Amino acid sequence: MRKGDTISWTAYSDECLRVIETQNELASDALLVQQVKLRLISERVRDTPWSSVVTQDEDFASPPTTVYIKSLERQLQAFKSGIPVELLQNSK
């Protein structure tokens, strides 16, 4: 299974996501916001040094893997704690 190209995340993207989250015009907006946030975390996993060609460069100095893992764990925990109650109670 191959991953497609993704759009670069920008400050404008952040603003658009914030507007969708705060205005919540459709019932599905909250779910969309959570899906985008989770996708951003998964993109960060993909972009870590152990998953790129950069690690093949012997002169490349990178922080220990545990630094990346702890950061990703914190992001995932923040994501989980930010899920709206109505989505947590959604059994569909």
Secondary structure, 3 states (H helix, E strand, C coil): CCCCCCCCCCHHHHHHHHHHHHHCCCCCHHHHHHHHHHHHHHHHHHCCHHHCHHHHCCCCCCCCHHHHHHHHHHHHHHHHHCCCHHHHCCCC
